[in-house]
Amino acid sequence: VARTASRPLAAGDISTFQSLVFLGGQLSLALCVLLCLNYYSIILGAASLSLVVTYPLMKRITYWPQLVLGLTFNWGALLGWSAIRGSCEWSVCLPLYFAGVMWTLVYDTIYAHQDKRDDIMIGVKSTALQFKEDTKRWLSGFSLAMLLSLCMAGMNCNQTFPYYSAVAAVGAHLAHQIYTLDIDKPEDCWKKFASNRTVGILLFIGIALGNL
């Protein structure tokens, strides 16, 4: 698409072979990290490979590639816990994982609205094309599900007041983000997408202070 035409592979700055060599290097380093973990985490990490491999194809198959991205991108919610404990506490990890998936649906749907005209022309799919003018309603539902899941995860691992304060701040941030979003202005979609780093920072601070 027009927005990504200057990226190295699309612009022809690197060859397909060079990109595959680079990918092989990244995967090799990732494997070295994974093999440093306990056996449970190695198996759990390897289980994500099917999602990693299939996600890039999803835009050709379904209007919900953002859901598959969420399932893939948030695997760390499971792996991080198991790397420390040697197993998963599912009452905490699953709500946290689900919250991450919902969050991904929010920010990546906003991101996808930047490219919707090009996506229609080249025949790929996205939640932005699926939701159209109902996007804000869907994003609100995803955000509510995210917040409830974060609260559930917090209750199941005995989080404290700073954590719930951070979740409330995240909710306020998402509400403002969705309310002011203009899905027909790519520059505003990018601004709102990028502002999700604040969501991550708020939640991280809340977890850290909650544990302290």
Buried (B, 14 or more C-beta within 10 A) or exposed (E): BEEEEEEEEEEEEBEEEEEEEEEEEEEEEEEEEBEEBBEBBBEBBEEBEEBEEEBEEBBEEBBBBBBBBBBBBBBBBBBBBBBEEEEBBEEBBBBBBBBBBBBBBBBBBBBBBBBBEBBEEEEBBBBBBBBEEEBEEBBBEBBBBBBBBBBBBBBBBEBEEBBBBBBBBBBEBBBEBBEEBEBEEBEBBBBBBEBBEBBEEBBEBBBEBBEE
